[in-house]
Amino acid sequence: MDSYASTGFQALHFAEAVDAINGMLNWRLSDEPITPDDKIQDPEERKNIKALRMFGYTSNMVSCGMREVIRFLVQHKLVDCIVTTGGGIEEDFMKCWTPHYCDTWEYNGREKRMG
């Protein structure tokens, strides 16, 4: 949990994400009322239909510290489908060539870089 201090998550957003994930993990079609238009009417069959869990992320999430979170989700079969961007390799190069810091918006970036 200590690593979240440097990943940009706020506690509220993290809690909302946990709630959303738990909802997807626990949802079954049998939770929804059956309507006359439903193609699947059998209650037992409806219990076996789960939510399709799709995970989308931008490529920079891997290099900014979320790699282990993504790996955990996949390893534990918590997602069914992953969609990502191609991303730019320049961010990876920048992080390898020079130190990067987590700071506040109040500082002048030019002064910090040249400082």
N, CA, C and O of each residue as an XYZ file, in Angstrom:
460
protein
N       0.820     -1.195      0.000
C       0.000      0.000      0.000
C       0.863      1.258      0.000
O       0.422      2.307     -0.469
N       2.088      1.166      0.521
C       2.952      2.345      0.558
C       3.221      2.899     -0.829
O       3.398      4.107     -0.990
N       3.254      2.030     -1.836
C       3.580      2.486     -3.193
C       2.512      3.424     -3.760
O       2.806      4.196     -4.672
N       1.298      3.378     -3.250
C       0.247      4.253     -3.772
C       0.517      5.730     -3.488
O      -0.062      6.604     -4.133
N       1.394      6.009     -2.525
C       1.716      7.403     -2.210
C       2.393      8.104     -3.373
O       2.361      9.332     -3.462
N       3.008      7.335     -4.269
C       3.727      7.965     -5.381
C       3.123      7.659     -6.743
O       3.753      7.944     -7.761
N       1.925      7.090     -6.795
C       1.331      6.743     -8.083
C       0.259      7.718     -8.537
O      -0.250      7.580     -9.650
N      -0.102      8.689     -7.726
C      -1.071      9.686     -8.145
C      -2.511      9.340     -7.772
O      -3.417     10.125     -8.052
N      -2.740      8.199     -7.156
C      -4.093      7.857     -6.738
C      -4.486      8.683     -5.513
O      -3.654      8.973     -4.654
N      -5.740      9.049     -5.449
C      -6.278      9.640     -4.236
C      -7.095      8.550     -3.561
O      -7.625      7.666     -4.234
N      -7.202      8.602     -2.255
C      -7.901      7.559     -1.511
C      -9.344      7.386     -1.987
O      -9.829      6.259     -2.088
N     -10.029      8.482     -2.277
C     -11.414      8.397     -2.741
C     -11.501      7.633     -4.054
O     -12.353      6.758     -4.211
N     -10.620      7.960     -5.001
C     -10.647      7.274     -6.293
C     -10.285      5.803     -6.145
O     -10.839      4.951     -6.840
N      -9.368      5.507     -5.252
C      -9.003      4.115     -5.002
C     -10.200      3.350     -4.441
O     -10.490      2.238     -4.882
N     -10.886      3.936     -3.480
C     -12.059      3.291     -2.881
C     -13.164      3.069     -3.917
O     -13.811      2.022     -3.930
N     -13.372      4.068     -4.786
C     -14.370      3.909     -5.847
C     -13.987      2.789     -6.804
O     -14.848      2.036     -7.259
N     -12.708      2.677     -7.108
C     -12.237      1.604     -7.991
C     -12.445      0.245     -7.340
O     -12.862     -0.701     -8.009
N     -12.166      0.133     -6.059
C     -12.377     -1.127     -5.338
C     -13.855     -1.508     -5.361
O     -14.190     -2.671     -5.588
N     -14.729     -0.550     -5.131
C     -16.174     -0.819     -5.171
C     -16.615     -1.289     -6.557
O     -17.404     -2.226     -6.679
N     -16.101     -0.632     -7.601
C     -16.461     -1.015     -8.964
C     -15.977     -2.425     -9.277
O     -16.706     -3.211     -9.882
N     -14.768     -2.745     -8.874
C     -14.219     -4.080     -9.131
C     -15.011     -5.130     -8.373
O     -15.346     -6.172     -8.936
N     -15.314     -4.880     -7.114
C     -16.108     -5.841     -6.343
C     -17.483     -6.049     -6.971
O     -17.996     -7.168     -6.997
N     -18.078     -4.968     -7.476
C     -19.370     -5.100     -8.154
C     -19.272     -5.993     -9.378
O     -20.153     -6.818     -9.620
N     -18.192     -5.831    -10.160
C     -18.012     -6.666    -11.354
C     -17.743     -8.121    -10.986
O     -18.224     -9.036    -11.655
N     -16.975     -8.332     -9.925
C     -16.649     -9.707     -9.523
C     -17.869    -10.449     -8.993
O     -17.994    -11.659     -9.186
N     -18.759     -9.737     -8.335
C     -19.907    -10.380     -7.689
C     -21.168    -10.427     -8.545
O     -22.082    -11.191     -8.234
N     -21.247     -9.637     -9.611
C     -22.458     -9.542    -10.406
C     -22.751    -10.833    -11.151
O     -21.849    -11.465    -11.700
N     -24.021    -11.217    -11.165
C     -24.524    -12.331    -11.960
C     -25.810    -11.855    -12.637
O     -26.512    -10.991    -12.111
N     -26.106    -12.410    -13.780
C     -27.335    -12.052    -14.486
C     -28.552    -12.341    -13.617
O     -29.583    -11.682    -13.744
N     -28.428    -13.328    -12.733
C     -29.543    -13.658    -11.835
C     -29.841    -12.532    -10.849
O     -30.895    -12.544    -10.214
N     -28.943    -11.564    -10.707
C     -29.189    -10.409     -9.839
C     -30.219     -9.462    -10.452
O     -30.850     -8.677     -9.744
N     -30.382     -9.543    -11.765
C     -31.296     -8.652    -12.473
C     -32.680     -9.301    -12.589
O     -32.782    -10.515    -12.765
N     -33.739     -8.500    -12.491
C     -35.083     -9.070    -12.651
C     -35.288     -9.597    -14.075
O     -34.790     -9.018    -15.040
N     -36.012    -10.679    -14.187
C     -36.310    -11.258    -15.496
C     -37.466    -10.479    -16.118
O     -38.496    -10.249    -15.484
N     -37.270    -10.084    -17.362
C     -38.322     -9.398    -18.103
C     -38.781    -10.303    -19.243
O     -38.051    -11.213    -19.634
N     -39.954    -10.073    -19.771
C     -40.440    -10.912    -20.874
C     -39.536    -10.873    -22.113
O     -39.539    -11.813    -22.908
N     -38.767     -9.796    -22.280
C     -37.887     -9.661    -23.445
C     -36.558    -10.395    -23.289
O     -35.828    -10.553    -24.268
N     -36.228    -10.849    -22.070
C     -34.948    -11.520    -21.848
C     -34.867    -12.822    -22.630
O     -35.805    -13.619    -22.648
N     -33.720    -13.017    -23.276
C     -33.503    -14.251    -24.033
C     -33.240    -15.432    -23.106
O     -33.536    -16.577    -23.449
N     -32.679    -15.147    -21.926
C     -32.379    -16.208    -20.964
C     -33.356    -16.082    -19.799
O     -33.288    -15.141    -19.008
N     -34.252    -17.037    -19.713
C     -35.287    -17.004    -18.682
C     -34.978    -17.956    -17.521
O     -35.462    -17.749    -16.408
N     -34.175    -18.999    -17.774
C     -33.889    -20.015    -16.757
C     -33.033    -19.426    -15.632
O     -31.921    -18.968    -15.896
N     -33.521    -19.426    -14.378
C     -32.776    -18.849    -13.253
C     -31.414    -19.508    -13.022
O     -30.450    -18.832    -12.661
N     -31.333    -20.817    -13.228
C     -30.050    -21.507    -13.027
C     -29.028    -21.086    -14.073
O     -27.851    -20.908    -13.761
N     -29.471    -20.929    -15.297
C     -28.570    -20.480    -16.357
C     -28.120    -19.042    -16.098
O     -26.969    -18.694    -16.364
N     -29.015    -18.215    -15.586
C     -28.697    -16.815    -15.297
C     -27.652    -16.688    -14.185
O     -26.884    -15.727    -14.170
N     -27.616    -17.654    -13.248
C     -26.628    -17.626    -12.170
C     -25.209    -17.810    -12.704
O     -24.250    -17.335    -12.095
N     -25.072    -18.492    -13.830
C     -23.746    -18.792    -14.378
C     -23.216    -17.703    -15.307
O     -22.084    -17.800    -15.782
N     -24.002    -16.681    -15.572
C     -23.562    -15.601    -16.462
C     -23.009    -14.463    -15.607
O     -23.716    -13.857    -14.802
N     -21.706    -14.193    -15.815
C     -20.996    -13.173    -15.040
C     -20.719    -11.954    -15.912
O     -20.887    -11.990    -17.131
N     -20.296    -10.890    -15.268
C     -19.918     -9.669    -15.986
C     -18.631     -9.914    -16.771
O     -17.736    -10.618    -16.303
N     -18.543     -9.339    -17.949
C     -17.302     -9.337    -18.724
C     -16.460     -8.190    -18.180
O     -16.861     -7.029    -18.247
N     -15.292     -8.523    -17.643
C     -14.450     -7.513    -17.002
C     -13.357     -7.074    -17.977
O     -12.403     -7.804    -18.245
N     -13.529     -5.870    -18.492
C     -12.560     -5.309    -19.433
C     -11.719     -4.277    -18.697
O     -12.239     -3.476    -17.920
N     -10.408     -4.304    -18.950
C      -9.485     -3.384    -18.297
C      -8.773     -2.572    -19.369
O      -8.089     -3.126    -20.229
N      -8.938     -1.268    -19.311
C      -8.274     -0.394    -20.264
C      -7.297      0.516    -19.536
O      -7.600      1.046    -18.467
N      -6.123      0.690    -20.127
C      -5.137      1.580    -19.514
C      -4.248      2.190    -20.586
O      -4.110      1.648    -21.683
N      -3.651      3.319    -20.253
C      -2.710      3.953    -21.173
C      -1.315      3.391    -20.906
O      -1.008      2.940    -19.803
N      -0.497      3.429    -21.925
C       0.820      2.790    -21.829
C       1.678      3.364    -20.709
O       2.494      2.645    -20.132
N       1.511      4.636    -20.391
C       2.355      5.229    -19.352
C       2.067      4.656    -17.971
O       2.879      4.831    -17.063
N       0.938      3.978    -17.781
C       0.641      3.397    -16.476
C       1.644      2.306    -16.108
O       1.913      2.082    -14.928
N       2.185      1.642    -17.093
C       3.173      0.597    -16.824
C       4.454      1.214    -16.282
O       5.022      0.718    -15.308
N       4.904      2.280    -16.901
C       6.174      2.882    -16.494
C       6.042      3.816    -15.295
O       7.054      4.248    -14.744
N       4.807      4.138    -14.875
C       4.655      5.057    -13.744
C       4.401      4.328    -12.432
O       4.078      4.963    -11.428
N       4.539      3.022    -12.422
C       4.436      2.305    -11.153
C       3.243      1.378    -11.023
O       3.069      0.758     -9.974
N       2.415      1.262    -12.051
C       1.219      0.421    -11.954
C       1.440     -0.977    -12.538
O       0.515     -1.789    -12.561
N       2.637     -1.257    -13.002
C       2.926     -2.545    -13.652
C       2.537     -3.732    -12.764
O       1.919     -4.684    -13.241
N       2.890     -3.681    -11.496
C       2.599     -4.808    -10.599
C       1.099     -4.950    -10.339
O       0.608     -6.063    -10.154
N       0.377     -3.846    -10.326
C      -1.077     -3.913    -10.158
C      -1.701     -4.613    -11.358
O      -2.569     -5.471    -11.199
N      -1.258     -4.245    -12.561
C      -1.778     -4.857    -13.787
C      -1.431     -6.345    -13.810
O      -2.268     -7.181    -14.149
N      -0.189     -6.664    -13.446
C       0.224     -8.069    -13.401
C      -0.643     -8.866    -12.427
O      -1.056     -9.984    -12.736
N      -0.918     -8.301    -11.261
C      -1.743     -8.963    -10.258
C      -3.145     -9.255    -10.801
O      -3.669    -10.354    -10.625
N      -3.743     -8.263    -11.460
C      -5.085     -8.442    -12.016
C      -5.127     -9.592    -13.012
O      -6.052    -10.404    -13.003
N      -4.112     -9.652    -13.873
C      -4.067    -10.708    -14.889
C      -3.759    -12.058    -14.249
O      -4.418    -13.055    -14.548
N      -2.767    -12.091    -13.375
C      -2.363    -13.346    -12.735
C      -3.517    -14.000    -11.987
O      -3.650    -15.224    -11.994
N      -4.337    -13.202    -11.353
C      -5.438    -13.735    -10.544
C      -6.772    -13.767    -11.298
O      -7.840    -13.892    -10.699
N      -6.682    -13.652    -12.618
C      -7.853    -13.761    -13.492
C      -8.988    -12.820    -13.071
O     -10.159    -13.198    -13.061
N      -8.606    -11.583    -12.725
C      -9.597    -10.589    -12.320
C     -10.072     -9.752    -13.494
O     -10.967     -8.922    -13.340
N      -9.483     -9.959    -14.670
C      -9.928     -9.295    -15.887
C     -10.076    -10.342    -16.989
O      -9.361    -11.344    -17.014
N     -11.018    -10.089    -17.899
C     -11.246    -10.992    -19.024
C     -10.618    -10.457    -20.309
O     -10.294    -11.227    -21.213
N     -10.449     -9.150    -20.387
C      -9.955     -8.516    -21.602
C      -9.137     -7.286    -21.223
O      -9.510     -6.537    -20.321
N      -8.008     -7.084    -21.927
C      -7.166     -5.914    -21.682
C      -7.053     -5.111    -22.971
O      -6.821     -5.660    -24.048
N      -7.221     -3.806    -22.838
C      -7.063     -2.894    -23.967
C      -6.081     -1.815    -23.531
O      -6.241     -1.215    -22.469
N      -5.061     -1.570    -24.356
C      -4.083     -0.543    -24.018
C      -3.708      0.257    -25.260
O      -4.005     -0.137    -26.388
N      -3.059      1.372    -25.030
C      -2.588      2.191    -26.146
C      -1.193      1.727    -26.537
O      -0.515      1.042    -25.771
N      -0.776      2.107    -27.730
C       0.576      1.778    -28.172
C       1.620      2.561    -27.403
O       2.716      2.065    -27.140
N       1.278      3.767    -27.050
C       2.153      4.581    -26.227
C       3.393      5.065    -26.940
O       3.663      4.707    -28.086
N       4.126      5.877    -26.238
C       5.360      6.418    -26.783
C       6.552      5.930    -25.991
O       6.541      5.945    -24.760
N       7.554      5.508    -26.682
C       8.750      5.002    -26.026
C       9.556      6.122    -25.375
O      10.421      5.867    -24.537
N       9.265      7.381    -25.772
C      10.047      8.494    -25.235
C       9.938      8.589    -23.721
O      10.903      8.976    -23.062
N       8.786      8.246    -23.153
C       8.651      8.305    -21.701
C       9.578      7.299    -21.035
O      10.189      7.605    -20.011
N       9.687      6.123    -21.595
C      10.589      5.125    -21.031
C      12.036      5.606    -21.095
O      12.786      5.436    -20.134
N      12.435      6.203    -22.216
C      13.789      6.729    -22.342
C      14.033      7.848    -21.329
O      15.076      7.880    -20.676
N      13.078      8.758    -21.200
C      13.243      9.881    -20.279
C      13.462      9.383    -18.855
O      14.307      9.910    -18.132
N      12.707      8.376    -18.455
C      12.818      7.878    -17.086
C      14.116      7.111    -16.872
O      14.582      6.998    -15.738
N      14.708      6.583    -17.938
C      15.984      5.877    -17.817
C      17.162      6.840    -17.793
O      18.149      6.593    -17.100
N      17.068      7.931    -18.542
C      18.200      8.847    -18.695
C      18.368      9.833    -17.554
O      19.494     10.177    -17.194
N      17.263     10.295    -16.980
C      17.358     11.304    -15.931
C      16.426     10.959    -14.787
O      15.411     10.293    -14.991
N      16.759     11.406    -13.579
C      15.863     11.152    -12.448
C      14.533     11.895    -12.633
O      14.504     12.993    -13.189
N      13.455     11.302    -12.172
C      12.137     11.936    -12.177
C      11.629     11.965    -10.748
O      11.871     11.044     -9.968
N      10.931     13.025    -10.420
C      10.498     13.230     -9.051
C       8.992     13.445     -8.989
O       8.375     13.967     -9.919
N       8.427     13.031     -7.873
C       7.033     13.334     -7.578
C       7.057     14.606     -6.728
O       7.653     14.625     -5.651
N       6.411     15.662     -7.212
C       6.529     16.951     -6.546
C       5.169     17.635     -6.512
O       4.142     16.998     -6.746
N       5.164     18.893     -6.229
C       3.937     19.671     -6.150
C       3.835     20.598     -7.359
O       4.848     20.924     -7.979
N       2.630     21.019     -7.692
C       2.409     21.919     -8.824
C       2.883     23.332     -8.522
O       2.960     24.164     -9.426
N       3.198     23.609     -7.282
C       3.577     24.962     -6.887
C       4.987     25.339     -7.332
O       5.321     26.524     -7.355
N       5.817     24.368     -7.683
C       7.191     24.648     -8.068
C       7.298     24.934     -9.557
O       6.499     24.448    -10.357
N       8.275     25.713     -9.905
C       8.569     26.002    -11.298
C       9.381     24.837    -11.858
O      10.500     24.588    -11.412
N       8.824     24.132    -12.824
C       9.470     22.953    -13.386
C      10.832     23.249    -13.991
O      11.761     22.453    -13.855
N      10.955     24.380    -14.651
C      12.238     24.759    -15.263
C      13.315     24.919    -14.199
O      14.441     24.455    -14.372
N      12.963     25.582    -13.089
C      13.926     25.770    -11.999
C      14.323     24.423    -11.393
O      15.488     24.212    -11.053
N      13.367     23.524    -11.259
C      13.662     22.207    -10.679
C      14.600     21.420    -11.589
O      15.530     20.768    -11.115
N      14.354     21.482    -12.901
C      15.149     20.720    -13.863
C      16.554     21.287    -13.979
O      17.534     20.542    -14.017
N      16.648     22.623    -14.036
C      17.935     23.272    -14.242
C      18.684     23.475    -12.914
O      19.905     23.625    -12.891
N      17.922     23.475    -11.812
C      18.378     23.835    -10.518
C      19.595     23.234     -9.989
O      19.998     23.541     -8.867
